[in-house]
Amino acid sequence: MSSHLHLGLDLDGTLADHTGAKLEITESLGYAFTPRETASEVLQHLMTPEHYRELQHRLYRKLADGSPRNDGVLQTLEELRKRGWHFSLVSRRKGDGRAGAGTWIARELSELIPSDRLFFVDQDSEKDDVCAREGVVAFVDDQQGVLQYLQSVPCRILFDPFGNYEQQVFDGIVAMKSWRELPALLAPLEAER
């Protein structure tokens, strides 16, 4: 992409709010979690590996299509577009989950993220290859582990709506609890261009 202001975005837990779906699925598996505990990097330590895999299967192949946008996503991305930003989705989705992700973007954010800006990878580590190739200068994800892979991206932003990592943000990563914080975090990159 030719623009110097290019923001990469994760889908699940970042653009799409799966909190309700995760609570519903985990309850059906015998768990009683709070919304704060639904962050992926938290849940994977609270559930058995088998149940976590079942959660992912049910979430990403069945329920995710109906998940709402996280609060503030649309307004924030519209504001950033007016300021010259372009967007790409870079999501780890297996083959059978990619169509649902594309459907979700088409329904929720098609005017901001066109279909030719949707990139799917099999492993989180592959996101960095896409970001480097596409010239992504900032990336928002809800998992620090994923952001650590993105060494080609100058500005890595953790979406942490429940404040799970307020005291534990890794070096080179900044955290935001709300989408309304994003324009201020990206302003220094705009000043450089």
N, C-alpha and C positions, 0 to 999 in steps of 0.2 A: 504494500500500500504506500502511496506516495506521500501522504500527510505525515508531518513530524509529530503531530498530536494524535497519537493512536493508543487507545485504551483497550486492553484485553480484559475480558470478563469471563468468569466461571459462571455456570448456570445453577447447579444444585446447591441450595443454601446461601447463594450469593444474590443472584437475580430472583430466583424462585424461592419462596418461603415454604419449606416442607415441614415446618414445626408441627402443624396439626396432623398431617399424614403420619409423621414419625410417632407422635403420641398414640394415634389410633392403632398403628401396627404393633408397636411395642406392648401396648395394653393387651392386644390379642395374643401376644406371646407370653403373657404372664408378668409383665413388668409394670411398675408405676413410677414413671419419670416426670420431672417438671420440665417446662419449656427450656429452662437453662441447660438441662442435661441432654438436649436433643442435638447439640453440635456434634458433627460427625467424629471429630477427634476426641470427644468426651464419651460418646456412646460406645465406640469400639472397645473401650476399656471397662465398660459397665455391663456388657452383654457377653454371653458365651459366643465363641467364634461362629458356631452354627446359626445361632439366632441373629447375629449381626449380618451374616450372608443372606439369610432369609429376609431381613429388613431391607437390605439393598435390592434384592431381587424384586420384592413386592413394590418397593418405592419407585425404582427407576424404570420398571417395565409395565407398571399398572397405574399407580396413583399419581405419579409426578405430573402427568399431563394436566391434571386439574388443579395443581397447586397455584396459589395466587402469587403475584409479584410481592417482593419485600416492600415495605412502606418506603416511599420516597424514590424508588428506582426510576420510574417514568419521568417525574419532574426533574430529577437530578440529571439524567441523561439528556433530556431536552435542553436544559440549561447549558450543559457542556457542549452539545452540538452547536448551539448558537455561538459558543466561544471558540469554535473551530476544531473540536474533537471528532474523531471517527472511532468506530467501535467494531471489535471482533469478538465473537464467542469462541472460547477455546475450552472444550469440555472433554473430560474422560468419560466416554460412553462406549460400551460394547456395541456391536452391530445391531442387535435387536432393540437397543434403547435409543438409538440415534434418531429414528423417525419421530418418536415421541418428543424428543428435545426440539427437533425442527418444527414440529407442530406447535409446541408451546411458544417458541420465539415468534413464529408467524402470527399467532393469536395475540401475544402480549406486547411485542416490541418490533414488529416487522418494519416500521418506518425508521427505526433507529439502527437495527442490525439486519441488513439484507441477507438473503440466503447465501450469497457468494462470500459472506464474511463469517460463515459457520464452519468451525474446524473441530473435528473429533479425533481423539487419540485413544489408544488402548491402555496406555500407562501414563500416570501423572508426570513422570520424568520427560515424556515427549512433548509436553506443553512448551518447554523452553525452545525446542527446535522450531515450533510454529511461531513463537513470539519473535525469535531472532530473524527468521525469514520474512515476517510481515512487518518488521520495524515497530513493534510494540514498545512504548516507552514507560507505560504504567500498567499494572495489572491488579485486579481486585479478586480475591478468593477468600473463602471462609475457612481454609485450612492452612496453618503455618507450614506444615510438612510439604505441601504443594508449592508454596511460595519460595521455599528454600531451593527448589529445583530451578527457579527462574533466574539464573545468574546473568542472562543477557538483558534483563529488564531493570532499568535504573530505579524505578519507583514501584515497590511491592507493598500492597496495602491489604491488610487483614480485615475482613468484615467480621466483627465480633459483637453482634447485637446484644448478647447476654453478659458481656464483660467477663467471659471465662478466662481471658488471657491478659487482663489489665496489668498484672505484675510479671508476666512471663513472655513478653513479645521478644522474639529473636532479633539479633542484630541485623540491620539492613531492612527491617520490616516495620512499617507504621500501622497502627490499628485505628479503626473507626467503628463506633457503635451504631452510627446512623448514616444513611446515604446522604443526608444533608451536609455531612462533614466533608464529602469528597471534593467539591469544587475548591475549597481552601487548601486541601492537600495537594491538588494538581496545579494550583496557581504558580508555584515556583517553576514548574516545567514550561508553562505558558510564557513566563518572563524570559526564559532562556531562548525562546524561538523567535 
